[in-house]
Amino acid sequence: MNDTPLPPLNVAQLLRQYNLRPDARLGQNFLIDEAALQRVVQAAAIRPDETVLEIGPGLGSLTRHLALASRNVVAVELDQRLLPVLSQVLQGYPNTTVIPGDILSLDPAALISASDYLVVANIPYNITSALIRHLLEAGRRPTRMILTVQREVAERICATPGAMSLLALSVQLYGAPKICARIPAGAFYPAPKVDSAIVRVDLYPTPLLPLATVEIFFRLAKAGFSQKRKMLRNALAAGLHWPADQTDALLHSAGILPQRRAETLSLHEWFTLVESFIAQYPGPTQVNSSQKPENDRSQET
C-alpha cells in the first residue's frame, strides 16, 4: 500500500463547479473524511498486484486511495452527472477505469480481466441487500468484499444465533464477515441520519453447501423467517403451505425443537434441516415454487 498522503478533495468546490447536488433518490452520501477513507483501504488489505472493483465511486475520494494501493481499479458509476467530475479527479491515476452503468444489471466478473478481484463499495443504503446478493451470486465471485454499510446492517450481517436473519444466513453461507471499523455519520457528505460500519467478507472458494442444495436452503430459510415472531413449526408450515405435523416431523428429524424461532438457529442447524429435507423428499423438491426468494434472497424479513 502506498503511504503517500493525499490532499482531501474540496467536495463543496467540486459540486459548485459542476452545479451538482447529491441525489437522495440514489442514496448518495459521499465518504469524504480522509481518516475514514484510509480505514476502508486498510480493511481491504490490498496487494499491489490486485484488481479492485469499486461500486459507486461518487466524486472519486476513495478511488484515488484504491488506485495508489492496487494494480488497477474498475469503478462502476450509475449517476452520469458525476462522470465529468470523476474524469477531472482521476486524471492523474492512469490505472483507473470508470464504467457508466448500473452494477445490478452488469456481471461483475465481466468487467474484470484479472482472474481474481476484490470489491470495495460505499453502498447506497437503498440497494444494500440487492447488491450483496448480486455480488455473492456472480458467476465469478470476488475473493473478498469490503463494504461500507449502515451500522445496524453490518451487525445483522455478522450476527450469531439468537439474532440471525435471512441476510446473515445469505452472507455467511458464502463467506466469513467481520466488522472492521465504525464510521460516524459526519464522515459523509451529506451526513446520513445513522452511523455506518466497514464490513469485510472473505469469501469461501465455494458456498458451504453444495450448489445443488442452495435453492432448498434459501427456500426453507425464507419460510422460516417469513413470520419471525412465530415458532419455527408454525412459520415453516405457513411459508411452505404444509400442515404443522409435517413441519414437526421435519424439525424432529433434524434434531431441532419445533418451538424454537428462526433467529435462534445456527447456520449449521439450517444445513442439518436441509439434509433432513432431502432425506425425506429425495425426488423433486416438495417446497412450493412460489416460495423461491429470487429477488429478495438477502433481504431482511
Buried (B, 14 or more C-beta within 10 A) or exposed (E): BEEEEEEEBEBEEBBEEEEBEBEEEBBBBBBBBBEBBBBBBBBBBBEEEBBBBBBBBBBBBBBBBBBBBBBBBBBBBBBEEBEEBBEBBBEEBEBBEBEEEEBBEBEBBEBBEBEEBBBBBBBBBEBBBBBBBBBBBBEEBBBBBBBBBBBEBBBBBBBEBEEBBBBBBBBBBBBEBEBBBBBEBEBBBEEBEEBBBBBBBBBBEEBBBEEEBBBBBBBBBBBBBBBBEBBBBBBBBBBBEBEBEBBBBBBEBBEBEBEBBBBBBBBEBBBBBBBBBBEEEEEEBEBEEEBBBEEEBBBBB
